[in-house]
Amino acid sequence: MSHLLDDTLRHLRALVSYDTRNPPREIGTGGIFDYLREQLAGFEVTVTDFGAGAVNLYAVRGKPKYLFNVHLDTVPDSPHWSADPHLLRVEGDRAIGLGACDIKGAAAALVAVANATQGDMALLLSTDEEANDARCIDGFLKDHPVYEAVIVAEPTKGEAVLAHRGIHSVQMRFTGKAGHASGEQKPSDSAVHQAVRWGTAALAYVEKQAHERFGGLTGLRFNIGKVEGGIKANVIAPTADVRFGFRPLPSMDADRMLETFRTLVEPQPVEFGETFRGDSLPAGDTATAETRRLAARDLADELGIPVGNAVNFWTEAALFSAAGYTSFVYGPGDIAQAHAADEWVALDQLDHYAQTIYRIVDRGSA
């Protein structure tokens, strides 16, 4: 075990011990942030509370070119954990604990590197990524800090991810007119019938996008997550609520797709609105996105980080890209272990990530 990995595990043991589950979003400015303040001597540290469990720790030493971002919040644990999820276990070739993979392992490595080198370095540690609530990043970007690039840590198996899908969550409502179900119905009478017709049309529309491609990704990801409505079998449904989500490619026009989904059937939904929006990575139209992807690829090559495939999951790197930064995703761990019971990260990936960040920071101070 390398000295850097040993320090990373020491910090990871501490970080995992702090309860940063999101929900319930009961995260304040003490606890894990008190620990991090103590570990970042020599940094100018600012902690900002945006409310509802959204807290940033921004730490800067010197005049760094790159910003390293990682979220500290985790998903809730499940009853299927075989041991205390807040007690880190190192077994064989893996470290097991809530958030060890997603993505406190990277945070621990960054702290270890910060203490192992005196190089210029900037960290942004946030706590609202798992809530689909971008208060932390939005709040940070209001000050327009100057960096050549932002490297966002998520589980990518030690590869630079240059592109991923966007994510859009929508809630809509159809309305009809309650009545006895024995009579003939017009298309507008039952809200549930309207919702079913909409679902059929939406699935057909999504199927037609199967040929679309960007950076190794294909098609449009789509899911109807929840349908509620009606009263009973012999009563025409007066209301129906539908929640759905879609994940477009960077080359797809999300606003145009939203309008398409809204107008698929008649009568159209009486209420239709996004509950969460996360743009694709890279952000921008097709030409702009490709330019940004190439810039991120060049930077990854310069830093000696191998470039991996585009991914289907969303990350906050898209928020930095939309703000004009060159940005890519890079971290230890496999997304297949994230959010799972007995979540784990491979020790060799933790070590390699820490060594790579050390090299980047140390080179920047040379």
VOGU-3710 file (C-alpha; in Angstrom, 3 decimals, decimal comma):
1> mshllddtlr> 0,000/0,000/0,000  1,431/3,379/-1,014  1,705/6,200/1,502  -0,756/8,234/-0,583  -3,301/5,397/-0,601  -2,842/4,914/3,139  -3,650/8,590/3,715  -6,574/8,403/1,291  -8,090/5,518/3,256  -7,542/7,364/6,528
11> hlralvsydt> -9,505/10,332/5,216  -12,106/8,098/3,575  -12,734/6,358/6,895  -13,499/9,748/8,422  -15,624/11,014/5,521  -17,745/7,856/5,414  -18,409/8,161/9,157  -20,278/11,438/8,616  -23,951/11,084/7,719  -24,489/13,075/4,508
21> rnppreigtg> -27,452/11,103/3,174  -29,561/13,031/0,699  -32,441/12,759/1,430  -33,106/13,651/4,214  -30,804/16,580/3,323  -29,942/17,255/6,946  -26,449/18,534/6,171  -25,082/21,608/7,940  -21,821/23,525/8,004  -20,319/21,523/10,882
31> gifdylreql> -19,556/17,819/11,035  -17,820/16,763/7,844  -16,921/20,378/7,070  -15,227/20,851/10,444  -13,103/17,808/9,621  -12,217/19,116/6,165  -11,281/22,556/7,479  -8,806/20,902/9,850  -7,254/18,910/6,994  -6,798/21,842/4,612
41> agfevtvtdf> -4,231/23,951/6,439  -2,648/26,490/4,110  -5,805/26,824/2,014  -8,174/29,765/1,956  -11,397/27,978/2,881  -14,931/29,315/2,437  -18,018/27,372/3,521  -21,365/28,554/2,145  -24,775/27,246/3,193  -27,437/27,560/0,476
51> gagavnlyav> -30,124/25,923/2,617  -31,926/22,572/2,345  -28,717/20,623/2,949  -26,831/22,355/0,118  -23,387/23,375/1,390  -20,198/24,269/-0,497  -16,646/24,135/0,745  -14,375/26,077/-1,589  -10,666/25,776/-0,821  -7,873/27,509/-2,753
61> rgkpkylfnv> -4,105/27,452/-2,373  -1,990/29,584/-4,683  -3,206/30,292/-8,212  -4,291/26,947/-9,667  -5,325/26,435/-13,294  -7,816/23,674/-12,587  -10,722/23,240/-10,193  -11,447/19,784/-8,763  -15,109/19,272/-7,885  -16,631/16,379/-5,938
71> hldtvpdsph> -19,927/15,961/-4,096  -20,017/14,717/-0,504  -23,693/13,791/-0,249  -24,767/10,190/-0,660  -27,973/8,341/-1,407  -29,795/6,801/1,584  -28,617/3,384/2,675  -30,857/0,358/2,128  -31,724/-2,440/4,607  -29,616/-4,802/2,495
81> wsadphllrv> -26,290/-3,548/3,839  -24,419/-6,367/5,571  -22,801/-4,039/8,132  -22,881/-0,434/9,348  -22,745/1,674/6,140  -20,971/4,517/7,960  -18,100/2,309/9,117  -15,497/1,892/6,357  -14,316/-1,684/5,827  -11,210/-2,568/3,829
91> egdraiglga> -11,554/-6,142/2,639  -9,179/-7,637/0,103  -8,863/-5,255/-2,822  -11,779/-2,970/-1,977  -12,973/-0,285/0,449  -16,622/-0,676/1,438  -18,813/2,091/2,844  -21,682/4,421/2,029  -20,344/6,912/-0,507  -16,970/5,171/-0,874
101> cdikgaaaal> -17,584/4,774/-4,602  -19,962/7,708/-5,160  -17,853/9,646/-4,487  -16,194/10,226/-1,126  -13,263/8,101/-2,274  -12,253/10,854/-4,676  -12,759/13,510/-1,988  -10,492/11,590/0,375  -7,824/11,298/-2,316  -7,987/15,034/-3,015
111> vavanatqgd> -7,460/15,796/0,669  -4,557/13,336/0,793  -2,962/15,043/-2,219  -3,526/18,472/-0,670  -1,463/17,369/2,326  1,206/15,568/0,308  2,138/18,494/-1,927  2,429/22,251/-1,645  1,290/22,829/-5,219  -1,398/25,263/-6,260
121> malllstdee> -4,764/23,572/-5,870  -8,489/24,399/-5,823  -11,282/22,213/-4,448  -15,047/22,622/-4,558  -16,802/20,103/-2,304  -20,616/20,220/-2,490  -23,595/18,385/-0,986  -26,653/18,560/-3,237  -25,823/16,400/-6,269  -27,966/13,472/-5,135
131> andarcidgf> -30,968/15,778/-4,651  -31,141/16,844/-8,307  -30,914/20,379/-6,962  -28,032/22,437/-8,330  -27,953/25,090/-5,624  -24,303/24,472/-4,810  -22,923/24,707/-8,336  -25,296/27,504/-9,359  -24,291/29,481/-6,290  -20,606/28,938/-6,939
141> lkdhpvyeav> -20,872/29,983/-10,590  -22,457/33,334/-9,753  -19,002/34,663/-8,870  -17,549/33,523/-12,245  -14,258/32,166/-10,817  -11,490/31,913/-13,403  -10,164/28,428/-14,215  -8,836/26,863/-17,374  -10,869/23,730/-16,696  -13,038/21,945/-14,137
151> ivaeptkgea> -12,511/18,235/-13,440  -15,575/16,688/-11,824  -15,182/13,467/-9,846  -17,688/10,676/-10,419  -17,102/6,913/-10,766  -15,572/6,532/-14,257  -13,127/3,654/-13,636  -10,162/6,009/-13,908  -11,011/7,325/-17,359  -11,905/10,802/-18,577
161> vlahrgihsv> -15,549/10,955/-19,663  -16,006/13,765/-22,166  -19,713/13,375/-22,948  -22,906/12,221/-21,290  -26,635/12,563/-21,674  -28,754/15,322/-20,260  -31,619/14,584/-17,891  -35,065/16,165/-17,815  -37,856/15,316/-15,376  -41,393/16,460/-16,190
171> qmrftgkagh> -44,715/16,473/-14,366  -47,954/16,984/-16,300  -51,703/16,743/-15,752  -54,657/15,835/-17,946  -58,219/16,724/-17,018  -61,515/15,204/-18,075  -65,060/15,192/-16,789  -66,257/12,744/-14,158  -69,304/10,685/-15,098  -70,747/7,213/-15,339
181> asgeqkpsds> -68,605/4,917/-17,461  -71,530/3,082/-19,109  -71,977/5,616/-21,897  -69,976/6,413/-25,023  -66,979/8,595/-24,344  -65,361/11,379/-26,334  -61,521/11,470/-26,407  -61,533/14,386/-23,964  -63,845/12,832/-21,356  -61,399/10,611/-19,458
191> avhqavrwgt> -58,153/12,067/-18,183  -56,709/8,568/-17,774  -57,527/7,708/-21,393  -55,740/10,880/-22,468  -52,692/9,876/-20,425  -52,666/6,381/-21,952  -52,904/7,771/-25,484  -50,094/10,185/-24,666  -47,929/7,328/-23,394  -48,455/5,342/-26,590
201> aalayvekqa> -47,554/8,359/-28,720  -44,501/9,145/-26,559  -43,115/5,615/-26,864  -43,571/5,724/-30,639  -41,750/9,080/-30,812  -38,844/7,758/-28,716  -38,524/4,699/-30,947  -38,034/6,985/-33,955  -34,960/8,545/-32,275  -33,077/5,224/-32,148
211> herfggltgl> -30,820/6,206/-35,077  -29,485/9,381/-33,429  -25,849/9,197/-32,270  -23,243/11,243/-30,404  -19,840/10,191/-29,073  -20,707/6,502/-28,935  -24,170/7,028/-27,410  -27,278/6,137/-29,402  -30,961/6,997/-29,210  -33,103/8,740/-26,622
221> rfnigkvegg> -33,547/7,330/-23,120  -37,122/7,697/-21,846  -39,158/6,499/-18,882  -42,715/7,004/-17,660  -42,116/6,794/-13,956  -45,514/7,396/-12,380  -49,164/7,615/-13,450  -51,933/8,518/-11,018  -55,590/9,272/-11,682  -59,187/8,220/-11,662
231> ikanviapta> -61,582/7,104/-8,971  -62,847/3,588/-9,763  -63,589/1,294/-12,693  -67,103/2,624/-13,445  -66,302/6,335/-13,079  -64,803/8,409/-15,896  -61,503/9,781/-14,604  -61,552/13,559/-14,020  -57,774/13,924/-13,553  -54,574/12,061/-14,342
241> dvrfgfrplp> -51,035/13,016/-13,347  -47,992/11,712/-15,202  -44,331/11,978/-14,290  -41,778/11,095/-16,937  -38,144/11,643/-17,700  -35,930/11,623/-20,752  -32,186/11,672/-21,323  -31,174/13,287/-24,626  -27,880/13,131/-26,447  -25,744/16,297/-26,459
251> smdadrmlet> -26,744/16,797/-30,114  -30,493/16,794/-29,347  -32,487/19,996/-28,800  -34,049/19,427/-25,388  -36,419/22,413/-25,604  -37,768/21,196/-28,937  -38,253/17,738/-27,429  -40,149/19,192/-24,481  -42,519/20,948/-26,859  -42,929/17,736/-28,837
261> frtlvepqpv> -43,838/15,776/-25,718  -46,268/18,505/-24,639  -48,144/18,498/-27,965  -48,179/14,779/-28,797  -51,940/14,320/-28,346  -55,178/16,263/-28,233  -56,380/17,429/-25,855  -52,985/18,537/-24,614  -52,111/18,402/-20,910  -53,451/21,346/-18,925
271> efgetfrgds> -50,287/21,459/-16,837  -46,790/20,655/-18,089  -43,508/21,631/-16,451  -39,986/20,488/-15,714  -39,184/19,493/-12,157  -35,472/19,082/-12,924  -33,264/19,975/-15,854  -29,684/18,910/-16,377  -28,129/19,707/-19,729  -25,923/17,282/-21,616
281> lpagdtatae> -22,128/17,277/-21,539  -20,735/19,054/-23,459  -23,305/21,852/-23,444  -24,357/23,808/-26,519  -25,589/23,062/-30,001  -23,981/20,246/-32,008  -21,051/22,329/-33,298  -20,366/23,978/-29,938  -20,648/20,673/-28,081  -18,170/19,020/-30,429
291> trrlaardla> -15,706/21,907/-30,037  -15,938/21,630/-26,266  -15,562/17,849/-26,396  -12,347/18,177/-28,409  -10,979/20,764/-25,971  -11,676/18,398/-23,069  -10,047/15,538/-24,960  -6,913/17,606/-25,576  -6,710/18,497/-21,888  -7,137/14,873/-20,788
301> delgipvgna> -4,357/13,886/-23,182  -2,124/16,653/-21,829  -2,740/15,479/-18,256  -2,079/11,845/-19,130  -5,608/10,670/-18,319  -6,970/7,954/-20,636  -10,181/8,887/-22,429  -13,136/6,560/-21,967  -16,518/6,227/-23,626  -19,443/8,572/-23,209
311> vnfwteaalf> -21,895/7,496/-20,483  -25,638/7,485/-19,968  -25,685/8,919/-16,437  -25,747/12,650/-15,738  -23,138/14,653/-13,819  -22,645/18,230/-12,699  -19,817/18,595/-15,218  -22,612/19,662/-17,575  -23,304/22,709/-15,375  -19,695/23,842/-15,662
321> saagytsfvy> -19,721/23,212/-19,413  -22,872/25,310/-19,790  -21,081/28,098/-17,907  -18,291/28,069/-20,490  -15,630/25,954/-18,765  -13,734/23,115/-20,379  -14,946/20,235/-18,241  -14,795/16,471/-18,066  -15,612/13,725/-15,561  -12,853/11,678/-13,954
331> gpgdiaqaha> -12,798/9,553/-10,837  -12,166/6,167/-9,231  -14,825/3,480/-8,994  -17,455/1,915/-11,207  -20,970/3,345/-11,537  -22,230/-0,244/-11,208  -21,270/-0,136/-7,500  -22,755/3,321/-6,866  -26,055/3,419/-4,927  -25,781/-0,319/-4,177
341> adewvaldql> -25,796/-2,080/-0,820  -22,224/-2,669/0,384  -21,024/-0,028/-2,073  -17,297/-0,335/-2,727  -14,370/1,147/-4,591  -11,288/-0,757/-5,733  -8,105/0,148/-3,857  -5,999/0,188/-7,007  -8,344/2,727/-8,592  -8,229/4,911/-5,479
351> dhyaqtiyri> -4,441/4,755/-5,527  -4,187/5,488/-9,246  -6,584/8,451/-8,956  -4,620/9,900/-6,031  -1,315/9,432/-7,840  -2,695/11,121/-10,982  -4,034/14,126/-9,063  -0,725/14,378/-7,189  1,143/14,449/-10,492  -1,160/17,153/-11,901
361> vdrgsa> -0,884/19,347/-8,805  2,844/18,809/-8,360  3,535/19,520/-12,033  1,534/22,734/-11,822  3,802/24,008/-9,072  7,036/23,142/-10,876
//
